[in-house]
Amino acid sequence: MTRDPLGDTAPDTSAKERTKLFLWLWRNYLRRHWPLILLAVVFMSLEGAMFGALSYMMKPMFDEVFVGGQSEYVPLVAVAFFGIFAIRAVASVIQKVVLAKVSQESVSELRVDMIQHMMTLDGAFHGAYSPGYLMQRVEGDVGSITKVWRSLITGAGRDVIALISLFGVAFAIDWRWTLVALVGAPLLVAPALFLQRFVRGNARSARDIAAALSTRLNEVLHGIVPIKLNTLERYQADRYRRLTRRRIRTEVRSSAGQASIPGLIDIMSGLGFAGVLLYGGGEILAGEKTVGDFMAFFTAIGLAFEPLRRLGAVSGILQVAAAGLERIKEIFDMAPEIADPAVPRPAPEGVPDIVLSDVRARYGETAVLGGVTLTAKAGEVTALVGPSGAGKSTIFNLLTRLVDAESGRVTIGDVGIDEMRLKDLRQLFSVVSQDALLFDETLRENIVLGRTDVSDARLQEVLDAAHVTDFLPRLPNGLDTQVGARGSNLSGGQRQRVAIARALLRDTPILLLDEATSALDAASEAMVQAALERLSQGRTTLVIAHRLSTVRDAHKIVVMEAGRVVDQGTHEELLARGGTYAELHRLQSDTP
């Protein structure tokens, strides 16, 4: 049993199960390319047949020309040899180009489908498996099977046809010599089966280590600032070095196993050649067989062992690919628990109320909401305040169905959120959070997010409203400036204003603000707060805030503690009643 990053263990699969995996690959990603694959097989077969033609031409070349002395056949034999090599060259080029196209297109389709499927899976999936592991599934595992169909098709086309033609020539010359040449074949069976299992086990280990390396690299590159501040460069480098050493050992073992299968075929070849020399040498010396027979036979057998070696190597490639394909199929077999209803209701129109009625939720075994009831009225600003861990962010996750409630009911405009399609539900929301996620694209693309229906006038309107135009002239290329990875070329306040412009352009009836100004300096906060106030007009707005000064003007403030609503009202009402809110306000007022 081997450790699997996407499960507890990865048991060895049977030949039948591996066959099912490759059939799945064929049905979903290769069958659509069957005309090109058939074309490649035709040219491979032509290339393979030339091996037999080459060996056959040895007999007339030696018997008629070199031994028989019939010089008039020299031009014919020369032209025949040139034709064989020319046909082989053209067929080889065509089949390689065609297979490259099939390979690249099918692999690209598989990777795109895999990423698309991963994005449909729930937050629990992405919380359980790190980005590094998932990147390795998409890149490493898919990459490990890219050679499979090329090797299989090449084996089925060129090498099998080559073997048929070559052994056909060999049998035609002397079937007994051919059997002697193959005397070592039965000795390959047991070692080959052992080596296949050895290669498959090491391939799984290699994939696991590669995933761990991807995870470590992802953490280092995303955590470079704390690594530098804590002088952890040596520590992180040592951790990465230990993993690379493990990978080297595993890859070397796997390569040794893969190389051993063709090596066994070489041993069989040596036994075969020695046997034929001992058995057939006397017949040649006695004149029972001609020199042409000898040269044609040995050319056929000699050429046959190279396709045999390649077909033997296919076995090792299959084992490596099977290890990756198991993980790929495992991901495709995962289904999201949060899905569209069987009979969806349309999303509400206009600016809706949001109502939570006795909602309970948990993450795993940990209860996070214990019967929350609250209403956010249409067109008003409702603030959620309270200590960390009170359940405020969970409410946002529930509203957008990133998680589902254990019990209770959540409605938006009298429509249950579980009664709408996920796409329709999420199109009701715009979200501006403390960590404004920007993509490594231009500023323009980060605002329009692929939309092509945005006019210049509309774009300018949202840029002005979000105060993006205040810093736009300072950027080297204006809207076409690359913002860098995660918006690293912009300041925190600038990133927030870009996120607000994005939300304005999205123009949804509900706005969720999650600590949108908590990490900003006073000047940036004032600018962003003004943009947020404009953004919230005419929308149902929910705000999560730790700094009470940012929500004192909210229509209603909901105070949460330990997953429950403990009080609600306006700023003045809550202060007058005392309690948790008044205590939070006193603590923040006393903080310098």
C-alpha positions as CSV (number, residue, x, y, z in Angstrom):
1,M,0.0,0.0,0.0
2,T,1.3,3.5,-0.9
3,R,0.4,6.9,0.5
4,D,-2.0,8.8,-1.8
5,P,-2.4,12.6,-1.3
6,L,-6.0,12.4,-2.5
7,G,-7.0,9.6,-0.2
8,D,-5.8,7.5,2.7
9,T,-4.1,4.8,0.6
10,A,-3.6,3.9,-3.1
11,P,-4.0,0.1,-3.4
12,D,-2.4,-1.7,-6.3
13,T,-4.8,-1.8,-9.2
14,S,-5.5,-5.0,-11.1
15,A,-4.9,-5.4,-14.8
16,K,-8.6,-5.2,-15.3
17,E,-9.0,-2.0,-13.4
18,R,-6.0,-0.4,-15.3
19,T,-7.7,-1.5,-18.5
20,K,-10.8,0.4,-17.4
21,L,-8.8,3.5,-16.7
22,F,-7.2,3.5,-20.2
23,L,-10.6,2.8,-21.8
24,W,-12.0,5.8,-19.9
25,L,-9.1,7.8,-21.4
26,W,-9.9,6.6,-24.9
27,R,-13.6,7.2,-24.6
28,N,-13.3,10.7,-23.3
29,Y,-10.2,12.2,-24.9
30,L,-8.8,10.0,-27.7
31,R,-11.9,8.7,-29.5
32,R,-12.8,12.1,-30.9
33,H,-9.4,12.2,-32.6
34,W,-9.9,8.7,-34.2
35,P,-9.5,9.9,-37.9
36,L,-6.1,11.4,-37.1
37,I,-5.1,8.4,-35.1
38,L,-6.1,6.1,-38.0
39,L,-4.1,8.2,-40.3
40,A,-1.1,7.9,-38.0
41,V,-1.5,4.1,-37.8
42,V,-1.6,3.8,-41.6
43,F,1.7,5.6,-41.9
44,M,3.2,3.7,-39.0
45,S,2.2,0.5,-40.6
46,L,3.8,1.6,-43.8
47,E,7.0,2.5,-41.9
48,G,6.9,-0.9,-40.0
49,A,6.4,-2.8,-43.3
50,M,9.6,-1.3,-44.6
51,F,11.6,-3.2,-42.0
52,G,10.4,-6.5,-43.5
53,A,11.1,-5.2,-47.0
54,L,14.7,-4.2,-46.0
55,S,15.5,-7.6,-44.5
56,Y,13.9,-9.4,-47.6
57,M,16.2,-7.4,-50.0
58,M,19.2,-8.9,-48.3
59,K,18.7,-12.2,-50.0
60,P,18.8,-11.1,-53.7
61,M,21.5,-8.6,-52.9
62,F,23.9,-11.3,-51.6
63,D,22.7,-14.3,-53.7
64,E,22.2,-12.6,-57.0
65,V,24.7,-9.7,-56.9
66,F,27.5,-10.4,-54.5
67,V,27.7,-14.2,-54.8
68,G,26.0,-14.7,-58.2
69,G,27.9,-11.8,-59.8
70,Q,24.9,-10.6,-61.8
71,S,25.9,-6.9,-62.0
72,E,22.8,-5.9,-64.0
73,Y,20.8,-6.2,-60.8
74,V,22.9,-3.7,-58.9
75,P,20.9,-0.6,-60.1
76,L,17.6,-2.3,-59.3
77,V,18.7,-3.4,-55.9
78,A,20.1,0.1,-55.2
79,V,16.8,1.8,-56.3
80,A,14.9,-0.7,-54.2
81,F,16.9,0.1,-51.1
82,F,16.6,3.9,-51.7
83,G,12.8,3.5,-52.1
84,I,12.5,1.6,-48.9
85,F,14.4,4.2,-46.9
86,A,12.5,7.1,-48.6
87,I,9.1,5.6,-47.9
88,R,10.2,4.9,-44.3
89,A,11.4,8.5,-43.9
90,V,8.2,10.2,-45.3
91,A,5.9,7.8,-43.3
92,S,7.9,8.5,-40.1
93,V,7.6,12.3,-40.4
94,I,3.9,12.2,-41.2
95,Q,3.0,9.9,-38.3
96,K,5.1,11.9,-35.8
97,V,3.5,15.2,-36.7
98,V,0.0,13.7,-36.6
99,L,0.6,12.1,-33.2
100,A,2.1,15.3,-31.8
101,K,-1.1,17.1,-32.8
102,V,-3.3,14.4,-31.2
103,S,-1.1,14.2,-28.1
104,Q,-1.1,18.0,-27.5
105,E,-4.8,18.5,-28.2
106,S,-5.9,15.6,-26.0
107,V,-3.6,16.6,-23.1
108,S,-4.8,20.2,-23.3
109,E,-8.4,19.0,-23.3
110,L,-7.8,16.8,-20.3
111,R,-6.1,19.6,-18.3
112,V,-8.8,22.1,-19.1
113,D,-11.5,19.7,-18.1
114,M,-9.7,18.8,-14.9
115,I,-9.3,22.5,-13.9
116,Q,-12.9,23.2,-14.7
117,H,-14.0,20.2,-12.7
118,M,-11.9,21.2,-9.7
119,M,-13.5,24.6,-9.7
120,T,-16.9,23.0,-9.3
121,L,-15.9,21.1,-6.1
122,D,-16.8,22.4,-2.7
123,G,-14.6,24.5,-0.4
124,A,-14.0,21.4,1.7
125,F,-12.1,19.8,-1.2
126,H,-9.9,22.8,-1.7
127,G,-9.4,23.1,2.0
128,A,-8.3,19.5,2.3
129,Y,-5.9,19.5,-0.7
130,S,-3.2,22.2,-1.0
131,P,-2.7,24.1,-4.3
132,G,0.6,22.4,-4.7
133,Y,-1.0,18.9,-4.8
134,L,-3.7,20.0,-7.2
135,M,-1.1,21.7,-9.5
136,Q,0.8,18.4,-9.5
137,R,-2.4,16.5,-10.4
138,V,-3.0,18.8,-13.4
139,E,0.6,19.1,-14.6
140,G,2.5,16.1,-13.3
141,D,-0.1,13.4,-13.5
142,V,-1.4,14.5,-16.9
143,G,2.1,14.9,-18.1
144,S,2.9,11.3,-17.0
145,I,0.3,9.9,-19.4
146,T,1.2,12.0,-22.4
147,K,3.6,9.3,-23.7
148,V,1.0,6.6,-23.3
149,W,-1.1,7.0,-26.4
150,R,1.9,7.8,-28.5
151,S,3.7,4.6,-27.2
152,L,0.6,2.5,-27.6
153,I,-0.3,3.7,-31.1
154,T,3.4,3.5,-32.2
155,G,3.5,0.0,-30.8
156,A,0.2,-1.0,-32.4
157,G,1.1,0.6,-35.7
158,R,4.8,0.7,-36.5
159,D,6.3,-1.9,-34.2
160,V,3.6,-4.6,-34.4
161,I,3.6,-4.4,-38.2
162,A,7.4,-4.4,-38.3
163,L,7.5,-7.5,-36.1
164,I,4.9,-9.2,-38.3
165,S,6.8,-8.4,-41.5
166,L,10.2,-9.3,-40.0
167,F,9.1,-12.6,-38.5
168,G,7.3,-13.3,-41.7
169,V,10.6,-13.1,-43.6
170,A,12.3,-15.1,-40.9
171,F,9.7,-17.9,-41.0
172,A,9.8,-17.9,-44.8
173,I,13.5,-18.6,-44.7
174,D,13.5,-21.2,-42.0
175,W,10.8,-21.7,-39.3
176,R,13.2,-23.8,-37.2
177,W,15.8,-21.0,-37.0
178,T,13.0,-18.6,-36.0
179,L,11.9,-20.9,-33.1
180,V,15.5,-21.2,-31.9
181,A,15.9,-17.4,-32.0
182,L,12.9,-17.1,-29.7
183,V,14.0,-19.8,-27.3
184,G,14.6,-17.2,-24.5
185,A,11.1,-15.7,-24.7
186,P,9.4,-17.8,-22.1
187,L,12.1,-16.9,-19.6
188,L,10.9,-13.2,-19.7
189,V,7.5,-13.8,-18.3
190,A,8.1,-13.9,-14.6
191,P,10.8,-11.2,-14.4
192,A,8.6,-8.9,-16.6
193,L,5.6,-9.3,-14.3
194,F,7.8,-8.5,-11.2
195,L,9.3,-5.5,-12.9
196,Q,5.9,-4.1,-13.9
197,R,4.7,-4.2,-10.2
198,F,8.0,-2.6,-9.2
199,V,7.7,0.2,-11.7
200,R,4.1,0.9,-10.8
201,G,4.8,1.2,-7.1
202,N,7.8,3.5,-7.6
203,A,5.7,5.6,-10.1
204,R,3.1,6.1,-7.4
205,S,5.7,7.2,-4.9
206,A,7.3,9.5,-7.4
207,R,3.9,11.2,-8.0
208,D,3.4,11.7,-4.3
209,I,6.8,13.2,-3.8
210,A,6.3,15.5,-6.8
211,A,3.1,16.7,-5.3
212,A,4.8,17.4,-2.0
213,L,7.5,19.3,-3.9
214,S,4.9,21.4,-5.7
215,T,3.2,22.2,-2.3
216,R,6.5,23.2,-0.7
217,L,7.4,25.4,-3.7
218,N,4.0,27.0,-3.7
219,E,4.3,27.8,0.0
220,V,7.8,29.3,-0.4
221,L,6.9,31.5,-3.3
222,H,3.7,32.8,-1.7
223,G,5.3,33.1,1.8
224,I,8.6,34.8,0.7
225,V,8.0,37.9,2.9
226,P,7.6,36.0,6.2
227,I,10.4,33.6,5.2
228,K,12.8,36.6,4.8
229,L,11.5,38.3,8.0
230,N,12.0,35.2,10.0
231,T,15.3,34.2,8.3
232,L,13.9,30.9,7.3
233,E,15.7,30.6,3.9
234,R,18.1,27.8,5.1
235,Y,15.3,26.0,6.8
236,Q,13.0,26.0,3.8
237,A,15.8,25.1,1.4
238,D,16.7,22.1,3.6
239,R,13.1,20.9,3.6
240,Y,13.0,21.2,-0.2
241,R,16.4,19.5,-0.5
242,R,15.3,16.4,1.5
243,L,12.3,16.0,-0.7
244,T,14.3,16.3,-3.9
245,R,16.7,13.6,-2.6
246,R,13.7,11.3,-2.0
247,R,12.5,12.0,-5.5
248,I,15.9,11.2,-7.0
249,R,16.0,7.8,-5.3
250,T,12.5,7.0,-6.4
251,E,12.9,8.2,-9.9
252,V,16.2,6.2,-10.3
253,R,14.5,3.1,-9.0
254,S,11.6,3.6,-11.4
255,S,14.0,4.2,-14.3
256,A,16.0,1.1,-13.4
257,G,12.8,-0.9,-13.5
258,Q,11.7,0.5,-16.8
259,A,15.1,0.0,-18.4
260,S,15.3,-3.6,-17.1
261,I,12.4,-4.8,-19.3
262,P,14.2,-3.9,-22.6
263,G,17.3,-5.3,-21.0
264,L,15.7,-8.6,-20.6
265,I,14.8,-8.6,-24.3
266,D,18.4,-8.0,-25.1
267,I,19.4,-11.1,-23.1
268,M,16.8,-13.0,-25.0
269,S,18.2,-11.6,-28.2
270,G,21.7,-12.8,-27.3
271,L,20.4,-16.3,-26.5
272,G,18.6,-16.4,-29.8
273,F,21.5,-15.3,-31.9
274,A,23.8,-17.7,-30.2
275,G,21.3,-20.6,-30.7
276,V,20.8,-19.8,-34.4
277,L,24.6,-19.7,-35.0
278,L,25.1,-23.0,-33.3
279,Y,22.1,-24.6,-35.0
280,G,22.2,-23.1,-38.4
281,G,25.9,-22.5,-38.9
282,G,26.4,-26.1,-40.1
283,E,23.6,-25.8,-42.7
284,I,25.3,-22.8,-44.2
285,L,28.7,-24.4,-44.3
286,A,27.2,-27.5,-45.8
287,G,25.5,-25.4,-48.5
288,E,22.0,-26.3,-47.4
289,K,21.3,-22.6,-46.9
290,T,22.7,-19.7,-49.0
291,V,24.6,-16.7,-47.7
292,G,21.5,-14.6,-48.8
293,D,19.3,-16.8,-46.6
294,F,21.7,-16.2,-43.7
295,M,21.9,-12.4,-44.2
296,A,18.2,-12.0,-44.8
297,F,17.3,-14.0,-41.7
298,F,19.8,-12.3,-39.4
299,T,18.8,-8.9,-40.7
300,A,15.2,-9.7,-40.0
301,I,15.9,-11.0,-36.5
302,G,18.3,-8.2,-35.7
303,L,15.8,-5.6,-36.8
304,A,13.0,-7.4,-34.9
305,F,14.7,-7.0,-31.5
306,E,14.5,-3.2,-31.6
307,P,10.7,-3.1,-32.0
308,L,10.6,-5.8,-29.3
309,R,12.6,-3.6,-27.0
310,R,10.3,-0.6,-27.6
311,L,7.2,-2.8,-27.0
312,G,8.8,-4.0,-23.8
313,A,9.4,-0.4,-22.7
314,V,5.7,0.4,-23.3
315,S,5.0,-1.9,-20.4
316,G,7.0,0.3,-18.0
317,I,5.4,3.5,-19.5
318,L,1.9,2.0,-18.9
319,Q,2.7,1.4,-15.2
320,V,3.9,5.0,-14.7
321,A,0.9,6.3,-16.6
322,A,-1.5,4.1,-14.6
323,A,-0.3,5.6,-11.4
324,G,-1.1,9.1,-12.7
325,L,-4.3,8.1,-14.4
326,E,-5.7,6.7,-11.1
327,R,-5.4,10.1,-9.4
328,I,-6.8,11.9,-12.4
329,K,-9.8,9.6,-12.5
330,E,-10.2,9.9,-8.8
331,I,-10.6,13.7,-9.0
332,F,-13.1,13.4,-11.9
333,D,-15.1,10.9,-9.8
334,M,-15.5,13.5,-7.0
335,A,-18.8,15.4,-7.1
336,P,-19.7,18.6,-5.2
337,E,-22.0,18.2,-2.3
338,I,-23.4,21.7,-2.9
339,A,-25.2,21.5,-6.3
340,D,-28.1,23.0,-8.2
341,P,-31.7,21.9,-7.2
342,A,-33.5,19.5,-9.4
343,V,-36.2,22.1,-10.1
344,P,-34.7,25.5,-9.6
345,R,-36.7,28.7,-8.9
346,P,-35.8,32.0,-10.6
347,A,-33.7,34.4,-8.6
348,P,-35.7,37.3,-7.1
349,E,-35.8,40.6,-9.0
350,G,-35.0,44.0,-7.6
351,V,-33.3,44.7,-4.3
352,P,-34.3,41.9,-1.9
353,D,-34.5,41.4,1.8
354,I,-32.2,38.7,3.3
355,V,-33.6,36.6,6.1
356,L,-31.9,33.9,8.2
357,S,-34.3,31.8,10.3
358,D,-32.8,29.7,13.1
359,V,-29.7,28.8,11.0
360,R,-27.2,26.3,12.4
361,A,-24.0,25.4,10.7
362,R,-20.8,23.6,11.5
363,Y,-17.4,22.9,9.9
364,G,-16.7,19.2,10.4
365,E,-17.3,18.5,14.1
366,T,-17.1,22.2,15.1
367,A,-20.4,24.1,15.5
368,V,-20.0,27.7,14.2
369,L,-23.6,28.9,14.1
370,G,-26.1,28.0,16.8
371,G,-29.5,29.2,15.7
372,V,-29.0,32.6,14.0
373,T,-32.0,34.6,13.1
374,L,-31.7,38.0,11.5
375,T,-33.0,40.2,8.7
376,A,-31.1,42.5,6.4
377,K,-33.7,44.8,4.9
378,A,-33.7,45.7,1.2
379,G,-31.7,48.8,0.4
380,E,-30.2,49.1,3.9
381,V,-26.8,48.6,5.4
382,T,-26.7,45.8,8.0
383,A,-23.4,45.4,9.9
384,L,-22.2,42.2,11.6
385,V,-19.9,42.9,14.5
386,G,-18.4,40.8,17.3
387,P,-15.2,39.0,18.3
388,S,-13.2,36.7,16.0
389,G,-14.9,33.3,15.7
390,A,-18.4,34.7,16.3
391,G,-19.6,33.3,13.0
392,K,-19.7,36.5,10.9
393,S,-17.8,35.2,7.9
394,T,-19.7,31.9,8.0
395,I,-22.9,33.9,7.3
396,F,-21.3,35.3,4.2
397,N,-20.3,31.8,3.1
398,L,-23.8,30.5,3.8
399,L,-25.4,33.3,1.7
400,T,-23.3,32.5,-1.3
401,R,-23.5,28.7,-0.6
402,L,-19.8,28.2,-0.3
403,V,-21.1,26.1,2.7
404,D,-24.6,24.8,3.5
405,A,-26.5,25.2,6.7
406,E,-27.0,22.1,8.9
407,S,-30.6,23.3,9.6
408,G,-32.7,26.4,9.4
409,R,-33.6,28.5,6.3
410,V,-31.9,31.3,4.4
411,T,-34.0,33.3,1.9
412,I,-33.3,36.1,-0.4
413,G,-36.5,37.9,-1.5
414,D,-38.6,35.0,-0.2
415,V,-36.7,32.5,-2.4
416,G,-34.6,29.9,-0.5
417,I,-31.0,30.0,-1.5
418,D,-31.1,26.2,-2.0
419,E,-34.0,26.7,-4.4
420,M,-31.9,28.7,-6.9
421,R,-29.2,27.6,-9.3
422,L,-25.8,28.4,-7.9
423,K,-25.0,30.6,-10.8
424,D,-28.2,32.6,-10.4
425,L,-27.6,32.9,-6.6
426,R,-24.0,34.1,-6.9
427,Q,-24.9,36.6,-9.6
428,L,-26.9,38.4,-6.9
429,F,-23.7,39.3,-5.0
430,S,-20.7,41.6,-5.2
431,V,-18.0,41.0,-2.6
432,V,-15.3,43.4,-1.4
433,S,-13.0,41.8,1.2
434,Q,-9.9,42.8,3.1
435,D,-7.8,40.6,0.7
436,A,-8.8,42.0,-2.7
437,L,-7.8,39.2,-5.0
438,L,-6.3,40.6,-8.2
439,F,-5.1,38.4,-11.1
440,D,-1.7,38.8,-12.8
441,E,-3.4,40.7,-15.7
442,T,-3.8,44.3,-16.7
443,L,-5.7,46.7,-14.5
444,R,-8.5,46.8,-17.2
445,E,-8.9,43.0,-17.2
446,N,-9.0,42.9,-13.4
447,I,-12.0,45.3,-13.5
448,V,-14.0,43.9,-16.5
449,L,-13.1,40.3,-15.9
450,G,-13.6,39.1,-19.4
451,R,-16.7,41.1,-20.2
452,T,-16.8,42.5,-23.7
453,D,-20.0,44.5,-23.4
454,V,-18.6,47.3,-21.2
455,S,-18.6,50.7,-23.0
456,D,-15.8,53.2,-22.4
457,A,-18.3,55.6,-20.8
458,R,-19.5,52.9,-18.3
459,L,-15.9,52.0,-17.5
460,Q,-15.0,55.6,-16.9
461,E,-18.0,56.0,-14.6
462,V,-17.0,53.1,-12.3
463,L,-13.4,54.2,-12.3
464,D,-14.5,57.7,-11.1
465,A,-16.9,56.3,-8.5
466,A,-14.3,54.0,-7.1
467,H,-11.6,56.7,-7.1
468,V,-9.4,54.6,-9.4
469,T,-8.9,57.6,-11.6
470,D,-7.1,59.3,-8.6
471,F,-4.1,57.0,-9.0
472,L,-4.4,56.0,-12.7
473,P,-2.2,58.7,-14.1
474,R,0.7,57.5,-11.9
475,L,0.7,54.0,-13.5
476,P,3.1,53.6,-16.4
477,N,0.5,52.3,-18.9
478,G,-2.7,53.4,-17.3
479,L,-5.4,50.8,-17.5
480,D,-3.1,48.5,-19.5
481,T,-0.6,48.3,-16.6
482,Q,0.1,44.8,-15.4
483,V,-0.9,44.7,-11.7
484,G,1.5,41.8,-10.9
485,A,0.9,38.5,-9.0
486,R,-2.0,39.1,-6.6
487,G,-1.8,42.8,-7.4
488,S,1.7,43.2,-6.0
489,N,2.4,46.3,-8.2
490,L,-0.4,48.2,-6.4
491,S,-0.8,49.4,-2.9
492,G,-3.4,48.0,-0.5
493,G,-5.7,51.0,-1.0
494,Q,-5.3,50.9,-4.7
495,R,-6.2,47.1,-4.8
496,Q,-9.3,47.9,-2.7
497,R,-10.4,50.6,-5.1
498,V,-10.0,48.2,-8.0
499,A,-12.1,45.7,-6.2
500,I,-14.8,48.3,-5.6
501,A,-14.7,49.3,-9.3
502,R,-15.2,45.6,-10.2
503,A,-18.2,45.5,-7.8
504,L,-19.7,48.6,-9.3
505,L,-19.4,47.3,-12.8
506,R,-20.9,44.0,-11.7
507,D,-23.9,46.1,-10.4
508,T,-25.6,43.4,-8.3
509,P,-28.5,44.0,-5.8
510,I,-26.6,42.7,-2.8
511,L,-23.2,43.9,-1.5
512,L,-21.0,42.0,0.9
513,L,-18.2,43.9,2.6
514,D,-15.7,41.9,4.6
515,E,-13.3,44.1,6.6
516,A,-12.8,46.1,3.4
517,T,-10.9,48.9,5.0
518,S,-9.2,47.2,8.1
519,A,-5.7,47.0,6.6
520,L,-5.5,50.5,5.2
521,D,-3.9,53.7,6.5
522,A,-6.1,56.7,7.4
523,A,-5.8,58.4,4.0
524,S,-6.5,55.3,2.0
525,E,-9.3,54.3,4.4
526,A,-11.1,57.6,3.9
527,M,-10.8,57.3,0.1
528,V,-12.1,53.7,0.1
529,Q,-14.8,54.4,2.6
530,A,-16.2,57.1,0.3
531,A,-16.2,54.7,-2.6
532,L,-17.9,52.0,-0.5
533,E,-20.7,54.4,0.6
534,R,-21.3,55.2,-3.1
535,L,-21.2,51.5,-3.9
536,S,-23.7,50.6,-1.2
537,Q,-26.4,53.0,-2.4
538,G,-29.6,51.3,-3.6
539,R,-28.3,47.8,-2.5
540,T,-28.9,45.4,0.3
541,T,-25.5,45.7,2.1
542,L,-24.0,43.4,4.7
543,V,-20.8,44.6,6.4
544,I,-18.4,42.6,8.5
545,A,-16.3,45.0,10.6
546,H,-14.1,44.9,13.7
547,R,-13.6,48.6,13.8
548,L,-16.9,49.9,15.0
549,S,-16.2,53.4,13.7
550,T,-16.7,52.2,10.1
551,V,-20.3,50.9,10.7
552,R,-21.7,53.4,13.2
553,D,-23.9,54.9,10.5
554,A,-25.3,51.5,9.5
555,H,-29.1,51.1,9.5
556,K,-28.8,48.1,11.8
557,I,-25.9,46.6,13.7
558,V,-26.1,42.9,14.5
559,V,-23.9,41.8,17.5
560,M,-22.7,38.2,17.4
561,E,-20.9,36.1,19.9
562,A,-20.1,32.4,19.9
563,G,-22.2,31.7,16.8
564,R,-25.3,33.5,18.1
565,V,-27.0,36.9,17.7
566,V,-26.8,38.6,21.1
567,D,-28.1,42.0,20.3
568,Q,-29.1,44.2,17.3
569,G,-30.1,47.8,16.7
570,T,-28.6,51.2,15.7
571,H,-25.3,52.4,17.1
572,E,-27.1,54.7,19.6
573,E,-29.5,52.0,20.7
574,L,-26.8,49.5,21.3
575,L,-24.7,51.9,23.3
576,A,-27.7,52.9,25.4
577,R,-28.5,49.2,26.2
578,G,-24.9,48.4,27.3
579,G,-23.8,44.8,26.7
580,T,-21.3,43.4,24.3
581,Y,-21.4,46.2,21.8
582,A,-21.0,48.9,24.4
583,E,-18.0,47.0,25.8
584,L,-16.4,46.6,22.3
585,H,-17.0,50.3,21.7
586,R,-15.4,51.2,25.1
587,L,-12.3,49.0,24.4
588,Q,-11.8,50.5,21.0
589,S,-12.3,54.1,22.2
590,D,-9.7,53.5,24.9
591,T,-7.2,52.1,22.4
592,P,-4.7,54.8,21.4
